Every structure is written in structure tokens, then in C-alpha cells.
Amino acid sequence: MADSYKQETQNRYHEKLDSLLKGLPDFCRTYFIGRENRLSEVTAVSYAYNLQMFFTYLHDNNGYFGSREIRAYRLEDLEKLNSGDIEEFLHWLRYHRDSEGRECHNSEMTIQHYISAISALYKYFVKRGHLPSNPVDAIDRAKRVKKKVIRLEGDEKKELREVVESGAGLTKRQTAFHDKNRERDMAIYEVFLTTGMRISELVGINVTDVDLKAHTIGITRKGSNYQLIYISDRCTEILMDYMMVRERYGPPMNEPALFLSNRGSRISVRTVEMMTKKYVTAALPQKTDRITPHKLRSTYATDMLRRTVDLELVSELLGHSNIATTQIYARYDDKKHEDVRNVIDGDKPVS
């Protein structure tokens, strides 16, 4: 059920990937075509950027690779590289100076992305018998640091909902927009908080994707998979209120988008991000720079895990292709830690 918006989004990524491939060796095109049904558009473009940086580094710093243009590299040239060559590149990524003498740093998370991109390229051709081995396998990867999940705590969800509904704490100019957008904004944040969908999924919803009688919304997940998700009675009522005033935005006759901008066109990711910052600043100023639409997804994920204690179910609700991705939310639960703080002293029985 991909509509023009979803198709246009995919087309933009395909065009960007094609543009990047024009500066990469031909075997990279073979690789990306071969993995087209496995890599999302976003991941493919990210990997292409990583490989572009890798081959540019080799061209500028490796005598063998510096003798030819990057486009002329052949697959067998990759056999010339060992794990030490790749580790030199990773060392350079961590700290170097650009052509203008400015310091450049990359985080360990970014380094891991580069390792994944290079390793995936080697694995593809090793699996097909075109390369003998993958030198990345010999590289010691940094131990992944378990970061605390950032989310809304305690009554903070209630406080955010109240500000979105009332407009309390907004500036005079923001209040003027709130008067028009109240029903729309309430619907957007109710969907975020009660479904945990991604911002790209939310802005991509069409009116025809919503079935209020069945309490469902159809969304396009990563990998262009279409999935029906169920919404609560409260979310259904708030969405109904918005849909009754949707025409207020003056959309063109053929505009399919559910959530509209003040110009009557589909609301953008950037607009929703700015809205979130506005409402969080008014409701929870201490978290202005920490709560984003993705953190509302984190809030949903951890809340659902606490209530259902069903990792597989929550993974399905979030649209994760790998349950390991969901486990980061399972690891985070300060409430469990608080509940057992007196168990060792016998002050509280273990339930």
C-alpha cells in the first residue's frame, strides 16, 4: 500500500545511493544490488558513505591504492589489505586533521558503523567465493557500552499530554499556532505515546490507513513492510476529534496524508521534531535537549515491557526485525532495581 509519499522517499534514497556509487568501484554496485532486499534504504546509503570514506583514505594514504583512481579499483585489490591496514584507518577516524588543519574526531559508535560497513562488503564476496577471507574478523571490536535508555519518567507523560492539550507554558506566538493545531498535536502525541511508532512511520500515515471502527492504523515499517497496529480507545477518540477538523488545514482534494502542516500538505519529520522540542520545553524544561520523538518510542517500549513482561510481543509491536534490538529496553528498568533495594535486609519479601 505504498503511496506517492513513501515511493518518493524511497526514490530519494535510491538516487542518493546511485550518486555515491558513481564514485565507488564497480564491485560496490554489485554488492549493493546483491543486498538490495536485505539492506534498508537508509542503511544502504550509510554504508555507501562509509565505504566512500574508506576508499578515499586508502587512496590518500596507501601507496598501492594511491596509484589509481578509486573507480578503477578491482575486487582482487581488497586481498592486498590485512587487519592492520583497516586498523590504521580506524585509528585515523578516531583523530586526524582535515586539509584546513581542523581537528576531526569520531565516536566509538561511529567507528563500529564503519567496521560493520567494511565487514559486510567482505562477507558478501567471501560467501560467494570471490575473496578468500574477511580481515575484519581479526579486529578486536570495542566492548559495547550499555547506555541508559532516555525516556519520560513517572508523571512526565501526563505533564506532556497536559501541555499539548492546554498550551500552558507556550509563548504568545506559539499559543496562536496551538489554538489552530490543538487537535492535530494531541493526536500526534497520543499516537507516539500509545504505539511507539517511529517518526517516519507517523508522518507517512494516510487517511485511508486509519480504521477507527477496528481501532487500527496501517503503517509502513522499515524495509517497506506494511503492518496493522492496534490503538487504544483513548487514542481512537483523540484521532476522531482531529479527523473531524482536518479540513481546517485546506488540503488539496488529492492529499492523502493524515497529519497535515499549516500549508495543507503532509507534515514533515522536521516539523514534528520542532513541535516536540516546543512542547517538551514548556512541560519539562529540564529535558528540553533530551526528549525527542525517538525517546517517546523508548518510553512506550519500556512501559510495555514492564506491563506485559513479554519481550517477543513488544518486539513485534515496535516492528523490530531482530529481538536483540528490543533487549536494550529490557535491560533498562530502574523501577525493578528500586523495588528490590531492601530485599537483602529482609525488609521486603521477594514476590
ABEGO torsion letter per residue (X at the ends): XBBAAAAAAAAAAAAAAAAAAAABBAAAAAAAAAAAAABBAAAAAAAAAAAAAAAAAAAAABAAAAABBAAABBAAAAAABBAAAAAAAAAAAABBBBAAGBBBBBBAAAAAAAAAAAAAAAAAAAAAGABABBAAAABBBBBBBBBBBBBBBEAAAAAAAAAAAAGBGBBAAAAAAAAAAAAAAAAAAAAAAAAGBBAAAAAABBAAABBAAAGBBBBBBBGGBBBBBBBBAAAAAAAAAAAAAAAAAGBBAABABABBBAAGBBBBAAAAAAAAAAAAAAABAAAAAABBAAAAAAAAAAAAAAAAGBAAAAAAAAGBABAAAAAAAAABBAAAAAAAAAAAAGABBBX
